[in-house]
């Protein structure tokens, strides 16, 4: 009987320690809020997105030039694509760095097959010179293959392979590598 009384006493004690139910919200007085929670600019925990240093390629004087960037998040490849779309910074532009990517071009990663990345092209790309097209493809290929896990890039449009210009002017639908655009790099 004593054992049962002890169990009942512990159960009542535990039930009494719960948060009481309320039918309506009750305001909390400012002085009862801990100071570290009163300042919204002060983080209460360290939860920063991982930042990864990458190389993104742009254009200067019809040559391809590497520029360092930091991308955040776990999908580094998407960060590289976004950095390509964003283009050079103001100071880089003042230094003569531009992009050959047309403003209406969209790039989407549709597959990663081992060390090959398949990118879907969409948007307007017509009306560009062969030089601009080679530089644009070179920018993309050299930026994406700068990642250790990527050796090759292929392009598609509406799910069908796209011919790409190589640095020597040849056209191919074969996977593209950094070596294909090495001749266009700034020495």
N, C-alpha and C positions, 0 to 999 in steps of 0.2 A: 504494500500500500504506500509505503514511504517512497518507493521508487516511482510509482505512478504520479504521486504528488510532485516529485522533483521534475519529472518530464513535463507535466502540465505547467509548472512554474517557469521552466525554461521556455516553453512554447509561448506563454503569455508575454514573457520578457522580450522575445524576438519579435512578436507581432507588434508590441508597443513601440519598437524602435523604428518602425517604418515611417515613410513620409505620409502625412495625413492627406486624404483626398479633399479637393476643393471643388465647388461647383462653378466658381468664377475665378478669373485671374486676380492675383493680389499684387499690387505694386511693391517693388523692393526699394527700400530706402537707400539713397546714394551712399550713406556712411557705412552700410553693411556690405557693400561690394568691395572685394579685395582691390587694393590700389593697382596691382598689375593688370587687372581686367578693366580698369576705368579708362585707360589710354588706348584708343583703337590703333594707334600707330606702332605700339609696342607688341611685337609678336610674343605669344605665350609659349611657343615651341618653335624649334628650328625645323622647317619643312621646305627646303629649297629644292627646286628641280635640278637634276644633275646637268652640268654644263660640260660640253665636249668640244675641244678644239678641232677644227676641220680646215681643209684648204678648199677654197672656192675659186674658180677661174673666171676672170673677166678679160677685157680687151684693152690694149693700149697700142696705138699706132699699128693696127692690123696684126698684132701679135698677141698671143695668149699669156696672161700673167696670173700667178697665184697670189691670192690674198687670204690672210688668216681670218677666220670667223669662229665664233663660239655659238653653238646651237644647244638648245635645252631640250630636255625630255629624253625618253628612251628610244625614240625613233629617229636616229641620227640621219638616216637617208632622207627622210622627209624634211629635216632641218636644212640639209644641203640643197634640196630642191627649192625650199622657201628662200634661202639666201640667194640662190640664182635669180629667182623671180623678183626679189627685193632690189637687187642691183647694187652698184657701188654706193658707198656713203658720200656725203657732200665733200669731205676732204679728199677722198679718192677721186671723185670727179674733177675736183680742182687740180689734181695731179695728172689729169689726162686719161683716167681709167673710165671705160664705158662698158656697155654690154651689147652684144650682137643679137641677143634674144629679142624677137619682136614683141611689142607690148601686148598683143592679143594671144600669145602662145600660152597654153596651159600644159603642164606636165603632171602626169599621175603615175605613181608606181602601181603597175597591175600584176607583176609577178616577180618573185625572186627565186631563181632556179639555180641552186648551188651558188656559184660566184658570178652569175649573170643576172642583171636587172633588166626587166622589160618595162619601158616607159611608154605610156599612151600619150600621143600628141593630140591636142585639140586647140581650136581657135585659128585665127587667121595667120598664115605664114607666106602668102603669095606676095609677089612684087618686090622681092629682095634679090640682091645680086648674089652670084655664086660665092663671092668672097664672104659676104655677110652670112650666108648659109653655112659655109665651111666653119667659120669662126663660131657660129651659134652651136653647131653640133660639137665642135671641139671643146667649147666651154662646158657643155653638159657632160660629155664623156670624160674629160679630164677631172672635173669636179667629183663625179660619182665614183670613178675608179681610184680616186685618191683615198677612198675608204679602204681599209685593209681587207674587208670581206668581199670586195667587188673587183672583178677583173675585166668583165665585159658588159656592154650595154647594147640593147637592141631597141628599136623604136617601132611602134605600131600606131595606126590611125584607124579608128572604128574596128579594131581587132585584127587588122591586116598589116603585114610587115611593110615598113616604109623604107624606101631607098635613101641612103645617106651619102653625102659627099665626103670623101676622104681628103686629107691635106694635099695629096697629089692630084686632085681633081677627078679621080675615079669614083664611080658610083657602086654601092654595094648594099645588099640586104643582110650580109653576114654580120655576126656580132662585132662590135667596135671595141677597140682597146686603146689604152693611153698611147701606145706606140704609133697608132694610126695618125696621131695629131702632134707627136713630139716635135716635128719640124716647125710647127707654128708657135712654139713656146718662146718666151723672151729668154735670150741666152743668159 
